[in-house]
């Protein structure tokens, strides 16, 4: 057994890739100790030991994400049916902790303690070396002009992220940002201004990223961002904030004062939008193109406040036809009286099919009644209901609700005449705006994501509602 | 009476929080105030508030440290901490479990957020074990006796009752039953059905009173009536066909003149053939009245049994297939025991929808008269493929004016069914198959009641990325084909330019 564990230790010492190393440590220990399940927590840049790998018959939901290093003992120990192996270096630095369970032999024997401790020391040193190696690799792979990672590093990182996400059933989001009019800036204002535009964009994006997020320069005017463990909605929120922050940035404003300068972004999420990097990137680019062709840009809706935009979109029977767009459609005209009610019911059903998926729904109308279909349809316990649902209007008989947030607006004239439903979800967007009249209801509806996001942002600003 | 909820507001600017404090007090909350992090920590440990709003400008202890200190103390680790900030960079608070609120905020929204957090905390405390006060078997302690004990002690909380896979609950407020649920059924109807249970287990958990109170009678009244109905129901059932029997309107029956409302309701639901159990679930009337109406209608020849339609249908998918499909659907989703997915129906509600409701065994309508049948938009019904997998059938309108509804409602579906041959239905099917890359199955000939006569895949649907198949045996086979097709991974999407280059067209 002694020879065996040393051979296993030597096998992991040469592994520099930290992701592979983590898997190997767990695999070798599980095999050596006859464990059918195992989990590994590793020290990182943040405090505590973070869950990094697991295998076998483990119930992921029962594992804590973070373990306090103070709870880790100096040598392996048995706790109930589990065998815990600390990964401690010769200088007593706790680099990780392995939990083994479901012994093939019924229970873990005391004879495993000594070899596991020796393996733990090897594993700890290997982890430390691999972490340093990864740091050096990152430092050596940055673009000189902007400080962002290079595309080759990013592609490599994204490929590993896909492997991890697939193995552990997680999602991640890939975002692509493109600087509009960069060639115009270069021609008219010179290369220094073009470089400044790139740096402003990178600064804005970098201010919002977490430690685990990776930003790379993909080309002259394009940046990619990878957000691990982020769903589509999280990616979308990042995109919204990045676009808004660029408008607020003083350097960005100064540059824009000299020449029009903007940013367009697209988002795709693993696994729902694709299984490999190329597919995700293509989806990102397609969404970016959809944004460029959106009615929101064609009608120059950006500066309009919420209700002015609603009036413009609704128009009336004499209004000119809406321009054709390449992306998601929009339609204006008479709508069925029952559509608003049926939509509420169907949106509620959609949310309940996947209550863990995030989303935003706003339903506005003259009165907040308890018999609104969205209110009745969502009368469920709030514990695992992730979307945020708001009803806006004059107070009637609804005061509180487990999942719906009533926003009481007394004397709001717009809401007395209009009804709306705005819905942003995981990879989808929809808006219905309508005005009830004598005999007919006039409406506008669209699934154009940029237009719907714009309406949602303006509604939030108009009534001081939270971004999410 | 339930204890008032306690909210701690930590904010250096007392004037800024005054409106919120006032609004919270008006709603019956106890509000505590702390001007800095140190004082907030003291109040949190000593008073154990239900929710803490902590402003990022608090001095002495910053927000992140405050949250971490509370988390490491077992007395305070369950208190939700919401950070309030004037900054737009809410992302820096992403690691806070309970999120952040950006100032200025809408008062109604904050009150609602606090209410939701309090409910979550209360639900979590209820689940922590000590809440399950009484547990046992109904064979030892029948439900009527148990309810009387709870009434005498004026208990408030929830009594859950399980019998095999059926689960019901009765909400009590000060000993009186105010609501009951059994699946989709609510109120007295559910309570009367539960009172008839002789086998199973129960557990009572004290908790806040139910918000809905459709039952207005006292306990004695409800129990007497419930037991009477239960006895009568059993007696009636012995003279009726089994509950799984499919019944329908007799072809040559004349409409009864001004029938009793319950009879009229039963007749309305029998416009399509249904099982007796389904009719009982759908009617608003208590089971006893609905059964009496069915008995009378059968006796008078207004309705009849559907010959050879007893419950003989096998499962749509085998266990291994369900497991594989569930595994595929779980990718990227939060972990849940029961998954609900959907299949898009390309066709009109009045023809395709009605046919599905009539012909697809086990399809439970979304409501007594699903909107989808009338307006061609909405969920038609739900099919329980297994205990862990349910499939909703969704009708999406095919009209050009309704096109903005396509993407939001087709997204997330696992496949599409084409049940009509109209241009509009084929256009929607093409959208599902090519734009959203869903597997498409065309129900032809007898599988669509003749609505589709094609023997080959129509030209606009050929070459669909996930395939387009024709099935003409029966509608169950059509749905099974869709579900099995959903098991495949979609082929990688290749940009058009690459395809053109490959084909030598560039």
Interface residues (C-beta under 8 A of the other chain):
Chain A: X60 X61 X68 X169 X170 X171 X207 X208 X210 X231 X238 X241 X244 X245 X248 X269 X270 X271 X272 X274 X275 X276 X278 X279 X282 X283 X328 X329 X330 X331 X333 X336 X338 X339 X342 X345 X346 X349 X350 X352 X353 X354 X356 X357 X379 X381 X382 X383 X384 X386 X390 X400 X401 X402 X403 X405 X406 X407 X408 X423 X425 X426 X427 X428 X429 X430 X445 X446 X447 X463 X464 X465 X466 X467 X468
Chain B: X72 X88 X89 X90 X91 X94 X101 X102 X104 X105 X106 X108 X109 X112 X113 X115 X116 X119 X120 X123 X124 X211 X212 X330 X331 X332 X333 X334 X335 X336 X340 X341 X342 X366 X371 X375 X377 X378 X379 X392 X401 X402 X403 X404 X405 X406 X407 X408 X409 X411 X412 X489 X492 X493 X495
